[in-house]
Amino acid sequence: MNSIALVDCNNFYVSCERAFQPWLQGKPMVVLSNNDGCVVARSPEAKALGIAMGTPLFRIRDQITQHNIHVFSSNYSLYGDLSQRVMASLQQFSPMVEIYSIDEAFLGLTSNQHHSEYGQLMRRVIKQQVGIPVSVGIAPTKVLAKVAMEVAKRSESGVFCLACGEDAEPILRTMPIGAMWGIGQRLTEWFTARGITTALQFKYADSGLVHRKMGVVGQRLRMELHGIPCLPLELIPKTKHETGVSRSFAEPITTLTDLQTAMAVFVSRAAEKLRRQGQLASVMAVFARTSHFVESPMAIFHTVALPAPTNYTPVLLKWSGAILQVIFRPGYLYKKAGVVMSGLQPMSHRQGDLFDQSLSLEREKQLMDVVDQLNGRFGRDTINFGITRKRQDWRTRCTRRSPRFTTCWDELPTVKAGTFEVTPQSRPLFVILAPDQRGMFSGAPPLGS
């Protein structure tokens, strides 16, 4: 491996929406967080209007009307599926791929792949196969690839290469230290107080000073800026140490019964995650809180060590219900709740409880396997537990969500007269043409455009 490429999906949530609704191209649009609360993704056109990340929806209603901004609820099923497709496409370019986040991945490249043309090829293929535009930064190290990515995002070509650490110095000279990968707010304040305000100053800062504050992490960061690789690609995903599920409520919860119902849904989801990861939890934490914006915010929280590590949903439901019975405080408007599973260990290391008279461990596994298989085949919640079926006025609000084009049979785009018809907007998408001489496919513009 001679260099590292960082591939980053441009405005990922926005791009996912546009991939199936190309009439949104060039128009201002935003994607909202859970319960349609705050802006979590913006198109370039929305950014140009001054809409900041994290802005509450109610504060930009006038702008939405004035500039005809298109607003969407988060569609995590669609985003997750398209993310997997992007990552699968990247396997064509290198056997060494580290999935860094839902919209970013590092690739190990060889010497003959270290050039802008190879980055452009990545962009064309991913756009063609998945419909998502990406930017590509190529450099000798991970940290420098991050630096190259910042330039690539602002360039028309979408690709930027750094041959060595010295090539990055003009960029580092104008880059605030807080914009560096691995430097948060507190470190920014600490270094700024000592006269280190740019990435270039950090690169040539006193080694002892950096080590005293950041330890070996800081030393590696400095060496990477000098073009010396210190952060290898992580080709095998790290084992998770915690798994959690939490949600904000569309309407505040005031009763113990409703809170137990919500918690049961969260616990069921967390148990599914554990089984999918092949893990067991030995510790469970349950929490609920009021809104941060009330006069006297309040939170309840309790952690319990389970008698034996498990991912068996009925056992976890029993414990969560018992915990809430003890810690619930009436008279409050609970706005968010969740569960965190920790003390995780592989299922292969499972050890039973000598005094447990419930179903055998093997029967528990078989039962959960059947439930997961049926839910995976016929849709989530095809089979679930009775408590999760109770009235759920608190359910997350997503009134502006687009169809789940790739993961829900009832919401697939329909083919009509040579075009794709988008439900419910009934907008044509594109026509697939025959491959050209290079074996590449191209899309015709929507009919009537």
C-alpha positions as CSV (number, residue, x, y, z in Angstrom):
1,M,0.0,0.0,0.0
2,N,1.5,3.3,-1.1
3,S,-1.3,5.8,-0.4
4,I,-4.7,6.1,1.2
5,A,-7.9,7.4,-0.4
6,L,-10.8,8.8,1.6
7,V,-14.1,8.6,-0.2
8,D,-16.9,10.8,1.3
9,C,-20.5,10.9,0.0
10,N,-21.5,14.5,-0.7
11,N,-24.4,15.7,1.5
12,F,-25.2,12.1,2.0
13,Y,-28.8,12.2,3.2
14,V,-29.7,14.9,0.6
15,S,-28.0,12.8,-2.1
16,C,-30.0,9.7,-1.1
17,E,-33.3,11.6,-1.6
18,R,-32.1,13.0,-4.9
19,A,-31.0,9.6,-6.2
20,F,-34.7,8.6,-6.5
21,Q,-36.2,12.1,-7.0
22,P,-33.9,13.9,-9.5
23,W,-36.3,16.7,-9.9
24,L,-34.8,17.9,-6.6
25,Q,-31.5,18.6,-8.2
26,G,-30.5,22.2,-7.8
27,K,-33.3,23.0,-5.4
28,P,-32.8,23.9,-1.7
29,M,-33.7,21.0,0.6
30,V,-33.1,19.9,4.2
31,V,-33.4,16.6,6.0
32,L,-34.7,16.6,9.6
33,S,-33.7,14.7,12.7
34,N,-36.0,12.3,14.6
35,N,-39.5,13.8,15.3
36,D,-38.8,16.3,12.5
37,G,-37.0,18.4,15.1
38,C,-33.7,19.9,13.7
39,V,-31.9,20.1,10.4
40,V,-29.3,17.3,10.1
41,A,-28.5,17.6,6.4
42,R,-28.6,20.4,3.9
43,S,-28.2,20.7,0.2
44,P,-25.6,23.3,-1.1
45,E,-28.5,25.5,-2.1
46,A,-29.9,25.4,1.5
47,K,-26.4,26.2,2.9
48,A,-26.2,29.2,0.6
49,L,-29.4,30.5,2.3
50,G,-27.6,30.5,5.6
51,I,-29.4,27.5,7.2
52,A,-27.1,26.1,9.8
53,M,-26.7,22.5,10.9
54,G,-28.9,21.7,13.9
55,T,-31.3,24.6,13.4
56,P,-34.8,23.7,14.8
57,L,-37.5,23.4,12.2
58,F,-39.7,26.0,13.7
59,R,-37.0,28.7,13.4
60,I,-36.8,28.4,9.6
61,R,-40.5,28.1,8.7
62,D,-40.5,31.6,7.1
63,Q,-37.4,30.7,5.0
64,I,-39.0,27.5,3.9
65,T,-42.0,29.3,2.6
66,Q,-40.0,32.2,1.1
67,H,-37.5,30.1,-0.7
68,N,-39.6,27.0,-1.4
69,I,-37.2,24.8,0.5
70,H,-38.1,21.1,0.3
71,V,-38.2,19.4,3.7
72,F,-37.8,15.7,4.4
73,S,-38.0,13.5,7.5
74,S,-35.1,11.2,8.1
75,N,-35.4,7.9,6.0
76,Y,-32.8,5.7,7.8
77,S,-33.8,2.6,6.0
78,L,-33.0,4.2,2.6
79,Y,-29.8,5.8,3.8
80,G,-28.5,2.6,5.4
81,D,-29.2,0.6,2.3
82,L,-27.6,3.0,-0.1
83,S,-24.6,3.3,2.3
84,Q,-24.1,-0.5,2.0
85,R,-24.3,-0.2,-1.8
86,V,-21.6,2.5,-1.9
87,M,-19.3,0.4,0.3
88,A,-19.9,-2.6,-1.9
89,S,-19.0,-0.6,-5.0
90,L,-15.7,0.5,-3.3
91,Q,-14.6,-3.1,-3.2
92,Q,-14.0,-2.9,-6.9
93,F,-11.1,-0.5,-6.4
94,S,-9.2,-2.0,-3.5
95,P,-9.4,-5.2,-1.4
96,M,-8.4,-2.9,1.6
97,V,-11.5,-0.9,2.6
98,E,-12.2,0.5,6.1
99,I,-15.8,1.6,6.5
100,Y,-15.3,4.7,8.7
101,S,-18.9,5.9,8.9
102,I,-22.2,5.7,7.1
103,D,-20.9,8.0,4.3
104,E,-17.1,7.6,4.5
105,A,-14.5,4.9,3.8
106,F,-10.7,4.7,3.6
107,L,-9.1,2.6,0.8
108,G,-5.6,1.3,0.5
109,L,-4.1,2.1,-2.9
110,T,-1.0,0.9,-4.8
111,S,1.5,3.2,-6.5
112,N,-0.2,3.0,-9.9
113,Q,-3.5,4.1,-8.4
114,H,-2.2,7.3,-6.8
115,H,-3.5,9.9,-9.2
116,S,-6.5,12.0,-9.9
117,E,-7.7,9.9,-12.8
118,Y,-8.3,6.9,-10.4
119,G,-10.3,9.1,-8.1
120,Q,-12.4,10.3,-11.0
121,L,-13.0,6.7,-12.0
122,M,-14.3,6.0,-8.4
123,R,-16.6,9.0,-8.6
124,R,-18.1,7.9,-12.0
125,V,-18.6,4.3,-11.1
126,I,-20.3,5.0,-7.7
127,K,-22.5,7.7,-9.3
128,Q,-23.5,5.2,-12.0
129,Q,-24.0,2.2,-9.8
130,V,-25.6,3.8,-6.8
131,G,-26.5,7.3,-7.9
132,I,-24.6,9.0,-5.0
133,P,-22.0,11.8,-5.8
134,V,-18.7,11.4,-3.8
135,S,-15.5,13.4,-3.2
136,V,-12.1,11.7,-3.1
137,G,-9.0,12.7,-1.2
138,I,-5.8,10.8,-1.8
139,A,-2.6,11.1,0.4
140,P,0.2,9.1,2.0
141,T,-1.6,8.9,5.4
142,K,-5.1,8.9,6.9
143,V,-4.8,12.4,8.4
144,L,-3.5,13.9,5.2
145,A,-6.3,12.1,3.3
146,K,-8.7,14.0,5.5
147,V,-6.9,17.2,4.6
148,A,-7.1,16.4,0.9
149,M,-10.8,15.6,1.3
150,E,-11.5,19.1,2.6
151,V,-10.0,20.5,-0.6
152,A,-11.7,18.0,-2.8
153,K,-15.1,19.0,-1.4
154,R,-14.6,22.6,-2.4
155,S,-13.1,21.8,-5.9
156,E,-15.1,21.4,-9.1
157,S,-13.4,18.1,-9.9
158,G,-14.2,16.5,-6.5
159,V,-10.8,14.9,-6.3
160,F,-7.6,16.1,-4.7
161,C,-4.2,14.4,-4.3
162,L,-1.3,15.0,-2.0
163,A,2.0,13.3,-2.9
164,C,3.7,14.0,0.4
165,G,3.4,15.8,3.7
166,E,5.1,18.9,2.4
167,D,2.5,19.4,-0.3
168,A,-0.1,19.9,2.4
169,E,1.6,22.8,4.1
170,P,-0.1,25.6,2.2
171,I,-3.4,24.1,3.1
172,L,-2.4,23.5,6.8
173,R,-1.3,27.1,7.0
174,T,-4.9,28.4,6.7
175,M,-6.6,25.5,8.4
176,P,-7.8,26.3,11.9
177,I,-6.6,23.7,14.4
178,G,-10.2,23.0,15.4
179,A,-10.8,21.8,11.8
180,M,-8.3,19.0,12.2
181,W,-9.3,15.4,12.5
182,G,-9.0,14.4,16.2
183,I,-9.0,17.9,17.6
184,G,-12.1,18.7,19.6
185,Q,-13.4,21.9,21.2
186,R,-11.4,21.5,24.5
187,L,-8.1,20.7,22.7
188,T,-8.7,23.6,20.4
189,E,-9.1,26.0,23.4
190,W,-6.0,24.5,25.1
191,F,-3.7,24.8,22.1
192,T,-5.1,28.2,21.2
193,A,-4.2,29.5,24.6
194,R,-0.6,28.5,23.9
195,G,-0.4,30.2,20.5
196,I,-1.1,27.2,18.4
197,T,-4.0,28.2,16.2
198,T,-3.4,26.5,12.8
199,A,-2.8,22.9,11.7
200,L,0.6,23.9,10.4
201,Q,1.6,25.2,13.8
202,F,0.4,22.0,15.4
203,K,2.5,20.0,12.9
204,Y,5.7,21.8,14.1
205,A,4.7,22.2,17.7
206,D,7.0,21.1,20.5
207,S,6.8,17.3,20.7
208,G,6.9,17.3,24.5
209,L,4.0,19.8,24.7
210,V,1.8,17.7,22.4
211,H,2.7,14.5,24.2
212,R,2.0,16.0,27.6
213,K,-1.6,16.9,26.5
214,M,-2.5,14.2,24.0
215,G,-0.1,11.3,24.7
216,V,0.6,8.9,21.9
217,V,-2.5,10.0,20.0
218,G,-1.1,13.4,19.6
219,Q,2.3,12.1,18.5
220,R,0.7,9.9,15.9
221,L,-1.3,12.8,14.6
222,R,1.8,14.9,14.1
223,M,3.7,12.1,12.4
224,E,0.8,11.6,10.0
225,L,0.9,15.3,9.1
226,H,4.6,14.8,8.3
227,G,3.6,12.0,5.9
228,I,4.6,9.1,8.2
229,P,1.8,6.5,8.4
230,C,0.9,5.7,12.0
231,L,-2.8,4.8,11.7
232,P,-3.3,1.5,9.8
233,L,-6.5,0.6,8.0
234,E,-8.9,-1.2,10.2
235,L,-10.2,-3.9,7.8
236,I,-12.0,-5.8,10.5
237,P,-14.7,-3.8,12.3
238,K,-14.0,-3.3,16.0
239,T,-16.0,-5.3,18.5
240,K,-18.7,-3.1,20.0
241,H,-18.5,-2.4,23.7
242,E,-21.9,-1.0,24.0
243,T,-25.2,-1.2,22.1
244,G,-28.1,1.2,22.7
245,V,-31.4,2.4,21.4
246,S,-33.0,5.7,22.3
247,R,-35.7,7.9,20.9
248,S,-37.3,11.3,21.5
249,F,-41.1,11.2,21.7
250,A,-43.5,12.9,19.4
251,E,-45.7,13.6,22.4
252,P,-44.4,13.6,26.0
253,I,-45.1,10.5,28.1
254,T,-46.6,11.0,31.5
255,T,-47.6,7.5,32.7
256,L,-45.6,4.4,33.8
257,T,-47.6,2.2,31.4
258,D,-46.7,4.3,28.3
259,L,-43.0,4.5,29.4
260,Q,-42.8,0.8,29.9
261,T,-44.3,0.3,26.4
262,A,-41.8,2.6,24.8
263,M,-39.0,1.0,26.7
264,A,-40.1,-2.5,25.6
265,V,-39.8,-1.4,22.0
266,F,-36.3,0.0,22.6
267,V,-35.3,-3.2,24.5
268,S,-36.6,-5.4,21.6
269,R,-34.6,-3.4,19.1
270,A,-31.4,-3.6,21.3
271,A,-31.8,-7.3,21.7
272,E,-32.1,-7.7,17.9
273,K,-28.9,-5.7,17.5
274,L,-27.1,-7.9,20.0
275,R,-28.1,-11.1,18.2
276,R,-27.1,-9.6,14.8
277,Q,-23.7,-8.7,16.3
278,G,-23.4,-12.2,17.9
279,Q,-23.1,-10.7,21.4
280,L,-24.6,-11.0,24.8
281,A,-25.1,-8.2,27.4
282,S,-24.2,-8.6,31.0
283,V,-25.3,-5.1,32.1
284,M,-28.4,-3.1,31.2
285,A,-28.9,0.7,31.8
286,V,-32.4,2.3,31.4
287,F,-32.9,6.1,31.3
288,A,-35.7,8.6,30.7
289,R,-35.6,12.4,30.8
290,T,-37.7,15.5,30.3
291,S,-37.0,18.2,27.7
292,H,-33.8,20.2,28.2
293,F,-35.9,23.3,27.6
294,V,-38.3,23.1,30.5
295,E,-37.6,25.2,33.6
296,S,-36.5,22.3,35.8
297,P,-35.3,19.4,33.6
298,M,-35.2,16.0,35.3
299,A,-33.7,12.6,34.4
300,I,-34.0,9.1,35.8
301,F,-31.3,6.5,35.2
302,H,-30.6,3.0,36.6
303,T,-28.1,0.3,35.8
304,V,-28.4,-3.4,36.7
305,A,-26.1,-6.3,36.4
306,L,-27.9,-9.2,34.7
307,P,-27.8,-12.6,36.5
308,A,-26.3,-14.1,33.3
309,P,-25.2,-12.5,30.0
310,T,-28.1,-12.7,27.5
311,N,-29.7,-11.4,24.3
312,Y,-33.0,-13.2,25.0
313,T,-35.7,-10.5,24.6
314,P,-38.2,-11.8,27.2
315,V,-35.5,-11.7,29.9
316,L,-34.4,-8.2,29.0
317,L,-38.1,-7.0,28.9
318,K,-38.7,-8.4,32.4
319,W,-35.7,-6.5,33.7
320,S,-36.5,-3.2,32.0
321,G,-40.1,-3.3,33.3
322,A,-38.9,-4.0,36.8
323,I,-36.4,-1.2,36.7
324,L,-39.0,1.4,35.6
325,Q,-41.3,0.2,38.4
326,V,-38.7,1.3,40.8
327,I,-37.3,4.5,39.3
328,F,-40.4,6.1,37.6
329,R,-41.4,9.4,39.1
330,P,-44.9,10.6,38.3
331,G,-45.8,14.2,37.5
332,Y,-43.1,14.7,34.8
333,L,-43.4,15.0,31.0
334,Y,-40.8,12.5,29.7
335,K,-39.5,13.6,26.3
336,K,-36.8,10.9,25.6
337,A,-35.9,7.5,26.9
338,G,-33.6,4.6,26.0
339,V,-31.7,1.5,26.9
340,V,-27.9,0.8,26.8
341,M,-26.5,-2.7,26.8
342,S,-22.9,-3.1,28.0
343,G,-20.5,-5.6,29.3
344,L,-20.8,-7.3,25.9
345,Q,-19.2,-10.6,25.2
346,P,-19.3,-13.1,22.2
347,M,-22.1,-15.6,22.1
348,S,-19.5,-18.3,21.9
349,H,-18.4,-17.5,25.4
350,R,-21.9,-17.8,26.9
351,Q,-22.2,-19.3,30.3
352,G,-25.5,-20.3,31.8
353,D,-26.9,-19.8,35.3
354,L,-26.8,-22.9,37.5
355,F,-30.0,-22.0,39.2
356,D,-32.0,-20.7,36.2
357,Q,-35.1,-22.9,35.7
358,S,-36.3,-21.1,32.5
359,L,-35.9,-22.3,28.9
360,S,-32.6,-23.9,28.1
361,L,-30.1,-21.6,26.4
362,E,-30.4,-23.6,23.1
363,R,-34.2,-23.3,23.1
364,E,-33.9,-19.5,23.7
365,K,-31.5,-19.2,20.8
366,Q,-33.8,-21.2,18.5
367,L,-36.8,-19.2,19.4
368,M,-35.1,-15.9,18.8
369,D,-33.6,-17.2,15.5
370,V,-37.1,-17.9,14.2
371,V,-38.4,-14.5,15.3
372,D,-35.5,-12.7,13.7
373,Q,-35.8,-14.7,10.4
374,L,-39.6,-14.0,10.1
375,N,-39.1,-10.3,10.9
376,G,-36.3,-10.2,8.4
377,R,-38.3,-11.8,5.7
378,F,-41.7,-10.3,6.2
379,G,-40.8,-6.9,7.8
380,R,-40.0,-5.6,11.2
381,D,-42.6,-6.3,13.9
382,T,-44.2,-9.1,12.0
383,I,-43.7,-11.0,15.2
384,N,-43.1,-9.1,18.5
385,F,-44.2,-9.1,22.1
386,G,-47.6,-8.1,23.4
387,I,-46.5,-5.1,25.4
388,T,-45.1,-3.4,22.3
389,R,-48.5,-3.5,20.7
390,K,-50.1,-1.1,23.1
391,R,-51.2,2.4,22.1
392,Q,-48.1,4.4,20.9
393,D,-49.0,8.0,20.6
394,W,-45.4,8.7,21.5
395,R,-44.0,7.2,18.4
396,T,-41.4,9.2,16.5
397,R,-43.0,11.7,14.1
398,C,-41.9,11.4,10.5
399,T,-44.6,13.1,8.5
400,R,-42.3,14.2,5.7
401,R,-40.5,10.9,5.0
402,S,-40.0,9.9,1.4
403,P,-40.8,6.3,0.3
404,R,-38.3,3.6,1.4
405,F,-37.5,2.9,-2.3
406,T,-35.1,0.0,-1.8
407,T,-36.2,-1.8,1.4
408,C,-40.0,-1.9,1.4
409,W,-42.0,-3.8,-1.1
410,D,-45.0,-1.5,-0.8
411,E,-42.9,1.6,-1.5
412,L,-40.8,0.4,-4.5
413,P,-40.7,2.7,-7.5
414,T,-43.0,1.4,-10.2
415,V,-42.2,1.0,-13.9
416,K,-44.6,2.7,-16.2
417,A,-44.2,3.5,-19.9
418,G,-40.4,3.2,-19.8
419,T,-40.0,5.4,-16.8
420,F,-39.8,4.9,-13.0
421,E,-42.8,6.3,-11.2
422,V,-42.1,7.6,-7.7
423,T,-44.8,6.9,-5.2
424,P,-46.5,9.1,-4.0
425,Q,-45.1,12.0,-6.1
426,S,-45.5,10.1,-9.4
427,R,-42.3,11.7,-10.7
428,P,-40.4,9.9,-13.6
429,L,-36.8,9.1,-12.7
430,F,-34.6,7.8,-15.6
431,V,-34.4,5.3,-18.4
432,I,-31.6,2.7,-18.5
433,L,-29.9,2.6,-21.8
434,A,-27.7,-0.1,-23.4
435,P,-24.0,-0.3,-22.3
436,D,-21.6,1.7,-24.4
437,Q,-18.3,0.4,-25.8
438,R,-16.7,0.5,-22.3
439,G,-19.5,-1.6,-20.9
440,M,-20.8,1.5,-19.0
441,F,-24.5,2.3,-18.7
442,S,-25.8,5.9,-18.8
443,G,-29.2,7.3,-17.8
444,A,-31.4,9.4,-20.0
445,P,-33.1,12.4,-18.6
446,P,-36.6,12.1,-17.3
447,L,-39.3,12.1,-19.9
448,G,-40.8,15.6,-20.3
449,S,-37.8,17.3,-18.6
